[in-house]
Amino acid sequence: MLRNAGLSATDFVQVAKSVTGRAYIVNMEWGDFTDDQLDEVIVRAEEGVARLRAMEMAAIAEKKARKTHVHDGYRSIVDWVAARADVSHKTARRLSWTASRLANAPEVAASLVEGEITFDRAEQVCRLPDGKRAGHERYDISQLKRLVAQHRRLSPKREKKNSVGYLQFQPSLDETSESIWGELPGTDSMLVRKAVDQRADEIIDSSMGLGVAERRALALVSICQDSLYEETGRGETPPGEVTVVVDARSAAESNGEAGVSVLGGPRVGRKVLEGVLCNAVAEVIGVTEDGRPLDLGRKTRTVSPALRRFVLARDHGCTAEACSSDYRIEVHHTVPWSEGGATDAADLVSLCWFHHHVVVHRLGFGILRLGASRVRLVRPR
């Protein structure tokens, strides 16, 4: 690749030094730059990155040809690059794959060496069939990826591989959230996306300013809740039953911001805990530093069935101003139960799933009571 571009290894070393001079970058007075100058720096820097990537991939291709990564004890060149260059396997695979293709695409290699195209563009152009690469400049990277997908052959083997799909759940290290990812066959994906978007349009007020991704996440939770509580219908959410485990010292020292978790579930903070306890049969277990239970509290229904039925009958649906939703009406403490709010009719209001689950407990809106069955949601300061 270096030979095809007409540049020597020495030339590349000089390029690397010119774009990575540490003293130059540290001593820059970035506050004195205009927006146009900053734009120019970003573009020129990406040109330098492209040249460095060209040099890196040339070395990777040569090392792969020599098979010296095997002598270093690595299973593949991808593993070697990931370890020695300290990059993710995804980045290592992209670099190795593109390096192996550039030998047969000298015009792409030359453009990369000159900084005329980025590494991301070079990778996608290499994925296009021969004879289809001309005019790639008309497309941005996302459009190029779609163009590549159109030309990718869908063999019976590949079609069979994609016929089932998969779904993965990965909790975060602090167990406060969980990443979900996977892959579905195209027709199944269209079905899931349509169902999620339709549910989001049904129950989530677009005026709240939530992004598409946030709306879809909440809609998915709603659909799963419907599945678990199918026998109750969509008009009402039955109280859940939870056991909360509290590490006494950690919770006391952090005012409830640490040391609290749901048994068999994730760690939770005060806001999430308030939402869990607002409409649940709750049992709280305190634990000392050496793991001994402080007190096994009896299960307590925060709102009795009779009181809950009274509040729902009194309010005739969601009490939030101008809300006509009848989707999963839940009872909410205007003063949080965890802060000593009284469990009586005067302190309880009925809210739909969106206003209770999302607006109050997720976004932190407060409650301004305008009457027995009418409230205004107040934006948090």
C-alpha atoms as a printed R data frame, in Angstrom:
    type eleno elety resid chain resno       x       y       z
1   ATOM     1    CA   MET     A     1   0.000   0.000   0.000
2   ATOM     2    CA   LEU     A     2   2.893   2.364   0.764
3   ATOM     3    CA   ARG     A     3   4.491   1.595  -2.586
4   ATOM     4    CA   ASN     A     4   1.246   2.156  -4.506
5   ATOM     5    CA   ALA     A     5   0.812   5.547  -2.870
6   ATOM     6    CA   GLY     A     6   4.337   6.613  -3.798
7   ATOM     7    CA   LEU     A     7   5.314   7.423  -0.188
8   ATOM     8    CA   SER     A     8   8.093   5.855   1.846
9   ATOM     9    CA   ALA     A     9   7.997   4.742   5.464
10  ATOM    10    CA   THR     A    10  10.144   7.790   6.309
11  ATOM    11    CA   ASP     A    11   7.521  10.083   4.784
12  ATOM    12    CA   PHE     A    12   4.897   8.504   6.994
13  ATOM    13    CA   VAL     A    13   6.992   8.984  10.115
14  ATOM    14    CA   GLN     A    14   7.292  12.682   9.297
15  ATOM    15    CA   VAL     A    15   3.510  12.910   8.819
16  ATOM    16    CA   ALA     A    16   2.958  11.228  12.189
17  ATOM    17    CA   LYS     A    17   5.285  13.657  13.934
18  ATOM    18    CA   SER     A    18   3.638  16.684  12.330
19  ATOM    19    CA   VAL     A    19   0.107  15.787  13.449
20  ATOM    20    CA   THR     A    20   0.891  14.458  16.917
21  ATOM    21    CA   GLY     A    21   3.277  17.022  18.320
22  ATOM    22    CA   ARG     A    22   2.307  17.070  22.001
23  ATOM    23    CA   ALA     A    23   3.855  20.429  22.858
24  ATOM    24    CA   TYR     A    24   2.066  22.055  19.935
25  ATOM    25    CA   ILE     A    25  -1.347  20.774  21.035
26  ATOM    26    CA   VAL     A    26  -0.902  21.509  24.751
27  ATOM    27    CA   ASN     A    27   0.277  25.068  24.172
28  ATOM    28    CA   MET     A    28  -2.576  26.022  21.843
29  ATOM    29    CA   GLU     A    29  -4.792  28.851  23.086
30  ATOM    30    CA   TRP     A    30  -8.051  27.296  21.905
31  ATOM    31    CA   GLY     A    31 -10.169  30.108  23.337
32  ATOM    32    CA   ASP     A    32  -8.645  32.519  20.806
33  ATOM    33    CA   PHE     A    33  -9.842  30.475  17.822
34  ATOM    34    CA   THR     A    34 -12.865  31.508  15.802
35  ATOM    35    CA   ASP     A    35 -15.519  28.915  14.926
36  ATOM    36    CA   ASP     A    36 -14.220  28.799  11.352
37  ATOM    37    CA   GLN     A    37 -10.704  28.150  12.610
38  ATOM    38    CA   LEU     A    38 -11.919  25.381  14.926
39  ATOM    39    CA   ASP     A    39 -13.767  23.818  11.992
40  ATOM    40    CA   GLU     A    40 -10.570  23.892   9.986
41  ATOM    41    CA   VAL     A    41  -8.580  22.284  12.820
42  ATOM    42    CA   ILE     A    42 -11.100  19.433  13.112
43  ATOM    43    CA   VAL     A    43 -11.072  18.764   9.369
44  ATOM    44    CA   ARG     A    44  -7.270  18.944   9.125
45  ATOM    45    CA   ALA     A    45  -6.889  16.718  12.177
46  ATOM    46    CA   GLU     A    46  -9.102  14.077  10.541
47  ATOM    47    CA   GLU     A    47  -6.897  14.246   7.467
48  ATOM    48    CA   GLY     A    48  -3.921  13.524   9.719
49  ATOM    49    CA   VAL     A    49  -5.805  10.637  11.342
50  ATOM    50    CA   ALA     A    50  -6.503   9.203   7.867
51  ATOM    51    CA   ARG     A    51  -2.789   9.291   7.022
52  ATOM    52    CA   LEU     A    52  -1.894   7.611  10.302
53  ATOM    53    CA   ARG     A    53  -4.537   4.939   9.732
54  ATOM    54    CA   ALA     A    54  -3.039   4.304   6.288
55  ATOM    55    CA   MET     A    55   0.370   3.830   7.864
56  ATOM    56    CA   GLU     A    56  -1.076   1.612  10.598
57  ATOM    57    CA   MET     A    57  -2.946  -0.623   8.143
58  ATOM    58    CA   ALA     A    58   0.113  -0.959   5.924
59  ATOM    59    CA   ALA     A    59   2.033  -2.268   8.918
60  ATOM    60    CA   ILE     A    60  -0.841  -4.582   9.909
61  ATOM    61    CA   ALA     A    61  -1.008  -6.033   6.388
62  ATOM    62    CA   GLU     A    62   2.755  -6.665   6.387
63  ATOM    63    CA   LYS     A    63   2.699  -8.233   9.850
64  ATOM    64    CA   LYS     A    64  -0.209 -10.464   8.840
65  ATOM    65    CA   ALA     A    65   1.683 -11.594   5.727
66  ATOM    66    CA   ARG     A    66   4.728 -12.463   7.842
67  ATOM    67    CA   LYS     A    67   2.508 -14.278  10.408
68  ATOM    68    CA   THR     A    68   4.680 -12.979  13.222
69  ATOM    69    CA   HIS     A    69   1.612 -12.513  15.427
70  ATOM    70    CA   VAL     A    70   1.533 -16.322  15.754
71  ATOM    71    CA   HIS     A    71   5.078 -16.328  17.118
72  ATOM    72    CA   ASP     A    72   3.986 -13.699  19.651
73  ATOM    73    CA   GLY     A    73   1.410 -16.175  20.957
74  ATOM    74    CA   TYR     A    74  -1.720 -14.571  19.487
75  ATOM    75    CA   ARG     A    75  -4.471 -16.557  17.836
76  ATOM    76    CA   SER     A    76  -5.050 -13.983  15.087
77  ATOM    77    CA   ILE     A    77  -3.846 -10.631  13.830
78  ATOM    78    CA   VAL     A    78  -7.061  -9.135  15.239
79  ATOM    79    CA   ASP     A    79  -6.129 -10.295  18.758
80  ATOM    80    CA   TRP     A    80  -2.600  -8.934  18.299
81  ATOM    81    CA   VAL     A    81  -3.834  -5.504  17.165
82  ATOM    82    CA   ALA     A    82  -6.417  -5.333  19.964
83  ATOM    83    CA   ALA     A    83  -3.778  -6.122  22.583
84  ATOM    84    CA   ARG     A    84  -0.742  -4.213  21.302
85  ATOM    85    CA   ALA     A    85  -2.564  -1.157  19.940
86  ATOM    86    CA   ASP     A    86  -4.868  -1.101  23.001
87  ATOM    87    CA   VAL     A    87  -8.084  -0.885  20.969
88  ATOM    88    CA   SER     A    88 -11.349  -2.805  21.085
89  ATOM    89    CA   HIS     A    89 -11.745  -6.002  19.083
90  ATOM    90    CA   LYS     A    90 -14.305  -4.181  16.948
91  ATOM    91    CA   THR     A    91 -11.747  -1.537  15.959
92  ATOM    92    CA   ALA     A    92  -9.071  -4.204  15.456
93  ATOM    93    CA   ARG     A    93 -11.363  -6.191  13.144
94  ATOM    94    CA   ARG     A    94 -12.175  -3.083  11.085
95  ATOM    95    CA   LEU     A    95  -8.513  -2.172  10.726
96  ATOM    96    CA   SER     A    96  -7.445  -5.714   9.829
97  ATOM    97    CA   TRP     A    97 -10.263  -6.246   7.352
98  ATOM    98    CA   THR     A    98  -9.700  -2.924   5.584
99  ATOM    99    CA   ALA     A    99  -5.909  -3.469   5.509
100 ATOM   100    CA   SER     A   100  -6.428  -6.756   3.675
101 ATOM   101    CA   ARG     A   101  -8.706  -5.100   1.079
102 ATOM   102    CA   LEU     A   102  -6.655  -1.994   0.312
103 ATOM   103    CA   ALA     A   103  -4.073  -4.000  -1.635
104 ATOM   104    CA   ASN     A   104  -6.743  -4.599  -4.271
105 ATOM   105    CA   ALA     A   105  -8.005  -1.025  -4.127
106 ATOM   106    CA   PRO     A   106  -4.920   1.166  -4.763
107 ATOM   107    CA   GLU     A   107  -7.041   4.226  -5.594
108 ATOM   108    CA   VAL     A   108  -8.699   4.027  -2.163
109 ATOM   109    CA   ALA     A   109  -5.319   3.548  -0.463
110 ATOM   110    CA   ALA     A   110  -3.872   6.570  -2.276
111 ATOM   111    CA   SER     A   111  -6.832   8.769  -1.258
112 ATOM   112    CA   LEU     A   112  -6.428   7.652   2.348
113 ATOM   113    CA   VAL     A   113  -2.689   8.371   2.312
114 ATOM   114    CA   GLU     A   114  -3.326  11.885   0.995
115 ATOM   115    CA   GLY     A   115  -5.978  12.515   3.662
116 ATOM   116    CA   GLU     A   116  -8.611  12.981   0.956
117 ATOM   117    CA   ILE     A   117 -10.965  10.418   2.528
118 ATOM   118    CA   THR     A   118 -11.421   9.223   6.106
119 ATOM   119    CA   PHE     A   119 -10.833   5.727   7.405
120 ATOM   120    CA   ASP     A   120 -14.607   5.206   7.824
121 ATOM   121    CA   ARG     A   121 -15.172   6.095   4.165
122 ATOM   122    CA   ALA     A   122 -12.279   3.932   2.993
123 ATOM   123    CA   GLU     A   123 -13.710   0.950   4.873
124 ATOM   124    CA   GLN     A   124 -17.157   1.324   3.291
125 ATOM   125    CA   VAL     A   125 -15.796   1.949  -0.213
126 ATOM   126    CA   CYS     A   126 -13.742  -1.251   0.070
127 ATOM   127    CA   ARG     A   127 -16.968  -3.123   0.848
128 ATOM   128    CA   LEU     A   128 -18.491  -2.042  -2.459
129 ATOM   129    CA   PRO     A   129 -18.101  -4.395  -5.438
130 ATOM   130    CA   ASP     A   130 -15.527  -3.557  -8.104
131 ATOM   131    CA   GLY     A   131 -17.040  -1.141 -10.602
132 ATOM   132    CA   LYS     A   132 -19.429   0.338  -8.007
133 ATOM   133    CA   ARG     A   133 -16.938   2.545  -6.169
134 ATOM   134    CA   ALA     A   134 -16.917   5.509  -8.522
135 ATOM   135    CA   GLY     A   135 -18.929   8.464  -7.283
136 ATOM   136    CA   HIS     A   136 -18.849   7.459  -3.616
137 ATOM   137    CA   GLU     A   137 -18.189  11.127  -2.767
138 ATOM   138    CA   ARG     A   138 -21.889  11.836  -3.391
139 ATOM   139    CA   TYR     A   139 -22.847   9.902  -0.264
140 ATOM   140    CA   ASP     A   140 -22.229  10.482   3.432
141 ATOM   141    CA   ILE     A   141 -21.108   7.550   5.606
142 ATOM   142    CA   SER     A   142 -24.633   6.486   6.595
143 ATOM   143    CA   GLN     A   143 -25.761   6.535   2.962
144 ATOM   144    CA   LEU     A   144 -22.655   4.564   1.967
145 ATOM   145    CA   LYS     A   145 -23.498   1.884   4.527
146 ATOM   146    CA   ARG     A   146 -26.993   1.564   3.056
147 ATOM   147    CA   LEU     A   147 -25.476   1.333  -0.425
148 ATOM   148    CA   VAL     A   148 -23.121  -1.405   0.754
149 ATOM   149    CA   ALA     A   149 -26.051  -3.304   2.282
150 ATOM   150    CA   GLN     A   150 -27.901  -3.184  -1.040
151 ATOM   151    CA   HIS     A   151 -24.983  -4.867  -2.796
152 ATOM   152    CA   ARG     A   152 -24.324  -7.477  -0.115
153 ATOM   153    CA   ARG     A   153 -25.307 -10.947  -1.281
154 ATOM   154    CA   LEU     A   154 -27.881 -12.728   0.853
155 ATOM   155    CA   SER     A   155 -26.807 -16.353   0.528
156 ATOM   156    CA   PRO     A   156 -28.926 -19.230   1.903
157 ATOM   157    CA   LYS     A   157 -26.302 -19.725   4.631
158 ATOM   158    CA   ARG     A   158 -26.470 -16.083   5.701
159 ATOM   159    CA   GLU     A   159 -30.264 -16.082   5.499
160 ATOM   160    CA   LYS     A   160 -30.427 -19.142   7.748
161 ATOM   161    CA   LYS     A   161 -28.032 -17.541  10.229
162 ATOM   162    CA   ASN     A   162 -30.298 -14.484  10.486
163 ATOM   163    CA   SER     A   163 -33.561 -16.436  10.673
164 ATOM   164    CA   VAL     A   164 -33.838 -16.535  14.473
165 ATOM   165    CA   GLY     A   165 -32.032 -13.545  15.952
166 ATOM   166    CA   TYR     A   166 -30.857 -13.081  19.525
167 ATOM   167    CA   LEU     A   167 -31.334 -10.802  22.528
168 ATOM   168    CA   GLN     A   168 -28.697 -10.054  25.171
169 ATOM   169    CA   PHE     A   169 -28.931  -8.382  28.595
170 ATOM   170    CA   GLN     A   170 -25.800  -6.987  30.239
171 ATOM   171    CA   PRO     A   171 -26.038  -5.237  33.644
172 ATOM   172    CA   SER     A   172 -23.719  -2.320  34.295
173 ATOM   173    CA   LEU     A   173 -20.882  -2.786  36.779
174 ATOM   174    CA   ASP     A   174 -22.751  -0.839  39.475
175 ATOM   175    CA   GLU     A   175 -26.005  -2.710  38.611
176 ATOM   176    CA   THR     A   176 -28.041   0.480  38.308
177 ATOM   177    CA   SER     A   177 -28.908  -0.108  34.645
178 ATOM   178    CA   GLU     A   178 -28.747  -2.795  32.007
179 ATOM   179    CA   SER     A   179 -27.733  -2.715  28.357
180 ATOM   180    CA   ILE     A   180 -29.956  -4.581  25.924
181 ATOM   181    CA   TRP     A   181 -28.868  -5.422  22.413
182 ATOM   182    CA   GLY     A   182 -29.432  -8.052  19.786
183 ATOM   183    CA   GLU     A   183 -30.430  -8.778  16.236
184 ATOM   184    CA   LEU     A   184 -33.702  -9.788  14.611
185 ATOM   185    CA   PRO     A   185 -34.638 -10.948  11.130
186 ATOM   186    CA   GLY     A   186 -35.767  -8.005   9.018
187 ATOM   187    CA   THR     A   187 -39.490  -8.826   9.093
188 ATOM   188    CA   ASP     A   188 -39.481  -9.447  12.865
189 ATOM   189    CA   SER     A   189 -37.579  -6.203  13.427
190 ATOM   190    CA   MET     A   190 -40.192  -4.261  11.459
191 ATOM   191    CA   LEU     A   191 -42.940  -5.823  13.605
192 ATOM   192    CA   VAL     A   192 -41.205  -4.962  16.896
193 ATOM   193    CA   ARG     A   193 -40.361  -1.416  15.799
194 ATOM   194    CA   LYS     A   194 -43.925  -0.779  14.650
195 ATOM   195    CA   ALA     A   195 -45.387  -2.088  17.926
196 ATOM   196    CA   VAL     A   196 -42.998  -0.041  20.074
197 ATOM   197    CA   ASP     A   197 -43.525   3.164  18.087
198 ATOM   198    CA   GLN     A   198 -47.301   2.685  18.117
199 ATOM   199    CA   ARG     A   199 -47.323   2.210  21.891
200 ATOM   200    CA   ALA     A   200 -45.135   5.288  22.344
201 ATOM   201    CA   ASP     A   201 -47.606   7.357  20.321
202 ATOM   202    CA   GLU     A   202 -50.501   5.976  22.386
203 ATOM   203    CA   ILE     A   203 -49.273   6.643  25.911
204 ATOM   204    CA   ILE     A   204 -46.381   9.116  25.829
205 ATOM   205    CA   ASP     A   205 -47.098  12.808  25.425
206 ATOM   206    CA   SER     A   206 -44.892  14.117  22.615
207 ATOM   207    CA   SER     A   207 -44.858  17.585  24.190
208 ATOM   208    CA   MET     A   208 -42.536  16.299  26.953
209 ATOM   209    CA   GLY     A   209 -39.617  16.619  24.551
210 ATOM   210    CA   LEU     A   210 -38.377  13.045  24.941
211 ATOM   211    CA   GLY     A   211 -36.242  11.720  22.103
212 ATOM   212    CA   VAL     A   212 -37.255   8.813  19.888
213 ATOM   213    CA   ALA     A   213 -34.910   6.399  21.690
214 ATOM   214    CA   GLU     A   214 -36.247   7.393  25.119
215 ATOM   215    CA   ARG     A   215 -39.848   7.049  23.962
216 ATOM   216    CA   ARG     A   216 -39.142   3.578  22.570
217 ATOM   217    CA   ALA     A   217 -37.483   2.436  25.809
218 ATOM   218    CA   LEU     A   218 -40.482   3.520  27.876
219 ATOM   219    CA   ALA     A   219 -42.916   1.983  25.386
220 ATOM   220    CA   LEU     A   220 -41.072  -1.348  25.600
221 ATOM   221    CA   VAL     A   221 -41.372  -1.314  29.404
222 ATOM   222    CA   SER     A   222 -45.088  -0.620  29.018
223 ATOM   223    CA   ILE     A   223 -45.587  -3.540  26.621
224 ATOM   224    CA   CYS     A   224 -43.768  -5.899  28.992
225 ATOM   225    CA   GLN     A   225 -45.903  -4.682  31.898
226 ATOM   226    CA   ASP     A   226 -49.026  -5.451  29.869
227 ATOM   227    CA   SER     A   227 -47.739  -8.978  29.292
228 ATOM   228    CA   LEU     A   228 -47.051  -9.588  33.001
229 ATOM   229    CA   TYR     A   229 -50.372  -8.117  34.139
230 ATOM   230    CA   GLU     A   230 -52.477  -9.333  31.232
231 ATOM   231    CA   GLU     A   231 -55.248 -10.595  33.501
232 ATOM   232    CA   THR     A   232 -55.858  -7.125  34.973
233 ATOM   233    CA   GLY     A   233 -56.412  -5.369  31.635
234 ATOM   234    CA   ARG     A   234 -54.956  -2.008  30.643
235 ATOM   235    CA   GLY     A   235 -57.048   0.158  32.916
236 ATOM   236    CA   GLU     A   236 -55.303  -0.527  36.189
237 ATOM   237    CA   THR     A   237 -51.898  -1.653  37.477
238 ATOM   238    CA   PRO     A   238 -52.026  -4.058  40.427
239 ATOM   239    CA   PRO     A   239 -49.634  -3.364  43.304
240 ATOM   240    CA   GLY     A   240 -46.322  -5.119  42.905
241 ATOM   241    CA   GLU     A   241 -44.613  -7.090  45.655
242 ATOM   242    CA   VAL     A   242 -41.011  -6.167  46.403
243 ATOM   243    CA   THR     A   243 -38.358  -6.851  49.027
244 ATOM   244    CA   VAL     A   244 -35.924  -3.982  49.551
245 ATOM   245    CA   VAL     A   245 -32.514  -4.766  51.056
246 ATOM   246    CA   VAL     A   246 -30.815  -1.890  52.871
247 ATOM   247    CA   ASP     A   247 -27.173  -1.825  53.951
248 ATOM   248    CA   ALA     A   248 -27.742   0.162  57.124
249 ATOM   249    CA   ARG     A   249 -24.436   2.050  57.352
250 ATOM   250    CA   SER     A   250 -24.091   2.865  53.638
251 ATOM   251    CA   ALA     A   251 -27.693   4.023  53.373
252 ATOM   252    CA   ALA     A   252 -27.449   6.167  56.511
253 ATOM   253    CA   GLU     A   253 -24.170   7.823  55.491
254 ATOM   254    CA   SER     A   254 -25.401   8.608  51.964
255 ATOM   255    CA   ASN     A   255 -28.965   9.583  52.824
256 ATOM   256    CA   GLY     A   256 -30.268   6.616  50.862
257 ATOM   257    CA   GLU     A   257 -28.141   7.203  47.739
258 ATOM   258    CA   ALA     A   258 -26.089   4.023  48.316
259 ATOM   259    CA   GLY     A   259 -26.585   0.634  49.871
260 ATOM   260    CA   VAL     A   260 -30.141   0.041  48.650
261 ATOM   261    CA   SER     A   261 -31.180  -2.725  46.255
262 ATOM   262    CA   VAL     A   262 -34.198  -4.761  45.279
263 ATOM   263    CA   LEU     A   263 -33.867  -8.426  46.250
264 ATOM   264    CA   GLY     A   264 -32.917 -10.378  43.138
265 ATOM   265    CA   GLY     A   265 -32.767  -7.124  41.178
266 ATOM   266    CA   PRO     A   266 -30.676  -3.995  40.649
267 ATOM   267    CA   ARG     A   267 -29.302  -1.344  42.968
268 ATOM   268    CA   VAL     A   268 -31.653   1.616  43.234
269 ATOM   269    CA   GLY     A   269 -31.460   5.234  44.345
270 ATOM   270    CA   ARG     A   270 -33.950   7.301  46.284
271 ATOM   271    CA   LYS     A   271 -36.029   8.389  43.287
272 ATOM   272    CA   VAL     A   272 -36.410   4.875  41.911
273 ATOM   273    CA   LEU     A   273 -37.151   3.556  45.406
274 ATOM   274    CA   GLU     A   274 -39.943   6.102  45.811
275 ATOM   275    CA   GLY     A   275 -41.470   4.891  42.556
276 ATOM   276    CA   VAL     A   276 -41.220   1.244  43.618
277 ATOM   277    CA   LEU     A   277 -42.760   1.837  47.036
278 ATOM   278    CA   CYS     A   278 -45.486   4.176  45.800
279 ATOM   279    CA   ASN     A   279 -47.744   1.340  44.673
280 ATOM   280    CA   ALA     A   280 -46.409  -1.889  46.144
281 ATOM   281    CA   VAL     A   281 -46.543  -4.495  48.865
282 ATOM   282    CA   ALA     A   282 -43.187  -3.770  50.484
283 ATOM   283    CA   GLU     A   283 -40.853  -5.660  52.780
284 ATOM   284    CA   VAL     A   284 -37.684  -3.943  53.996
285 ATOM   285    CA   ILE     A   285 -34.676  -5.924  55.259
286 ATOM   286    CA   GLY     A   286 -31.913  -4.040  57.062
287 ATOM   287    CA   VAL     A   287 -28.412  -5.565  57.007
288 ATOM   288    CA   THR     A   288 -25.430  -4.783  59.261
289 ATOM   289    CA   GLU     A   289 -21.818  -4.480  58.103
290 ATOM   290    CA   ASP     A   290 -21.130  -8.148  58.864
291 ATOM   291    CA   GLY     A   291 -24.182  -9.299  56.889
292 ATOM   292    CA   ARG     A   292 -26.554  -9.965  59.818
293 ATOM   293    CA   PRO     A   293 -30.187  -8.871  59.376
294 ATOM   294    CA   LEU     A   294 -31.072  -5.897  61.551
295 ATOM   295    CA   ASP     A   295 -34.793  -6.379  61.265
296 ATOM   296    CA   LEU     A   296 -37.046  -8.447  59.059
297 ATOM   297    CA   GLY     A   297 -39.928  -6.085  58.531
298 ATOM   298    CA   ARG     A   298 -43.348  -7.549  57.820
299 ATOM   299    CA   LYS     A   299 -44.860  -7.007  54.401
300 ATOM   300    CA   THR     A   300 -46.842  -3.778  54.328
301 ATOM   301    CA   ARG     A   301 -49.228  -2.650  51.654
302 ATOM   302    CA   THR     A   302 -48.567   1.074  51.267
303 ATOM   303    CA   VAL     A   303 -52.147   1.614  50.099
304 ATOM   304    CA   SER     A   304 -54.823  -0.831  51.238
305 ATOM   305    CA   PRO     A   305 -57.099  -2.391  48.577
306 ATOM   306    CA   ALA     A   306 -60.178  -0.606  49.942
307 ATOM   307    CA   LEU     A   307 -58.463   2.805  50.032
308 ATOM   308    CA   ARG     A   308 -57.055   2.259  46.562
309 ATOM   309    CA   ARG     A   309 -60.506   1.455  45.164
310 ATOM   310    CA   PHE     A   310 -61.930   4.575  46.848
311 ATOM   311    CA   VAL     A   311 -59.267   6.870  45.336
312 ATOM   312    CA   LEU     A   312 -59.694   5.381  41.852
313 ATOM   313    CA   ALA     A   313 -63.474   5.746  42.058
314 ATOM   314    CA   ARG     A   314 -63.220   9.315  43.342
315 ATOM   315    CA   ASP     A   315 -60.823  10.526  40.644
316 ATOM   316    CA   HIS     A   316 -62.404   8.849  37.580
317 ATOM   317    CA   GLY     A   317 -59.035   8.453  35.852
318 ATOM   318    CA   CYS     A   318 -55.806  10.435  35.677
319 ATOM   319    CA   THR     A   319 -55.954  13.668  37.679
320 ATOM   320    CA   ALA     A   320 -53.203  15.449  35.720
321 ATOM   321    CA   GLU     A   321 -54.617  18.524  33.979
322 ATOM   322    CA   ALA     A   322 -55.997  17.852  30.496
323 ATOM   323    CA   CYS     A   323 -55.015  14.157  30.574
324 ATOM   324    CA   SER     A   324 -57.586  11.775  29.111
325 ATOM   325    CA   SER     A   325 -55.459   8.619  29.256
326 ATOM   326    CA   ASP     A   326 -56.964   5.553  30.891
327 ATOM   327    CA   TYR     A   327 -53.841   3.430  30.500
328 ATOM   328    CA   ARG     A   328 -52.891   1.731  33.787
329 ATOM   329    CA   ILE     A   329 -54.156   4.178  36.391
330 ATOM   330    CA   GLU     A   330 -51.960   4.091  39.511
331 ATOM   331    CA   VAL     A   331 -52.272   5.653  42.965
332 ATOM   332    CA   HIS     A   332 -49.579   8.151  43.917
333 ATOM   333    CA   HIS     A   333 -48.572   9.780  47.218
334 ATOM   334    CA   THR     A   334 -48.328  13.554  46.746
335 ATOM   335    CA   VAL     A   335 -45.881  13.493  49.670
336 ATOM   336    CA   PRO     A   336 -43.619  10.452  49.112
337 ATOM   337    CA   TRP     A   337 -44.385   7.483  51.355
338 ATOM   338    CA   SER     A   338 -40.643   7.142  52.023
339 ATOM   339    CA   GLU     A   339 -40.653  10.690  53.449
340 ATOM   340    CA   GLY     A   340 -43.533  10.058  55.798
341 ATOM   341    CA   GLY     A   341 -46.394  10.923  53.471
342 ATOM   342    CA   ALA     A   342 -49.721   9.931  54.971
343 ATOM   343    CA   THR     A   343 -51.469   6.978  53.391
344 ATOM   344    CA   ASP     A   344 -54.933   8.502  53.334
345 ATOM   345    CA   ALA     A   345 -57.280   9.762  50.635
346 ATOM   346    CA   ALA     A   346 -56.246  13.407  51.099
347 ATOM   347    CA   ASP     A   347 -52.623  12.586  50.198
348 ATOM   348    CA   LEU     A   348 -53.389  10.194  47.313
349 ATOM   349    CA   VAL     A   349 -54.133  10.966  43.655
350 ATOM   350    CA   SER     A   350 -54.726   8.804  40.594
351 ATOM   351    CA   LEU     A   351 -52.233   9.139  37.735
352 ATOM   352    CA   CYS     A   352 -51.932   7.324  34.424
353 ATOM   353    CA   TRP     A   353 -48.837   5.206  33.779
354 ATOM   354    CA   PHE     A   354 -47.084   7.944  31.804
355 ATOM   355    CA   HIS     A   355 -47.587  10.755  34.316
356 ATOM   356    CA   HIS     A   356 -46.818   8.522  37.305
357 ATOM   357    CA   HIS     A   357 -44.039   6.305  35.968
358 ATOM   358    CA   VAL     A   358 -42.326   8.816  33.681
359 ATOM   359    CA   VAL     A   359 -43.181  12.428  34.538
360 ATOM   360    CA   VAL     A   360 -43.223  12.198  38.332
361 ATOM   361    CA   HIS     A   361 -40.797   9.415  39.211
362 ATOM   362    CA   ARG     A   362 -38.434   9.567  36.212
363 ATOM   363    CA   LEU     A   363 -38.369  13.270  35.365
364 ATOM   364    CA   GLY     A   364 -38.903  14.515  38.928
365 ATOM   365    CA   PHE     A   365 -41.978  16.702  38.417
366 ATOM   366    CA   GLY     A   366 -43.798  17.817  41.554
367 ATOM   367    CA   ILE     A   367 -47.519  17.808  42.338
368 ATOM   368    CA   LEU     A   368 -49.578  20.981  42.824
369 ATOM   369    CA   ARG     A   369 -53.046  20.072  44.048
370 ATOM   370    CA   LEU     A   370 -55.807  22.173  42.499
371 ATOM   371    CA   GLY     A   371 -58.701  20.185  43.924
372 ATOM   372    CA   ALA     A   372 -59.671  16.781  45.241
373 ATOM   373    CA   SER     A   373 -59.305  15.209  41.792
374 ATOM   374    CA   ARG     A   374 -57.203  17.689  39.850
375 ATOM   375    CA   VAL     A   375 -53.457  18.312  39.973
376 ATOM   376    CA   ARG     A   376 -50.900  20.321  38.033
377 ATOM   377    CA   LEU     A   377 -47.471  18.840  37.402
378 ATOM   378    CA   VAL     A   378 -44.704  21.280  38.289
379 ATOM   379    CA   ARG     A   379 -41.380  21.200  36.460
380 ATOM   380    CA   PRO     A   380 -38.442  20.536  38.830
381 ATOM   381    CA   ARG     A   381 -36.155  23.480  39.566
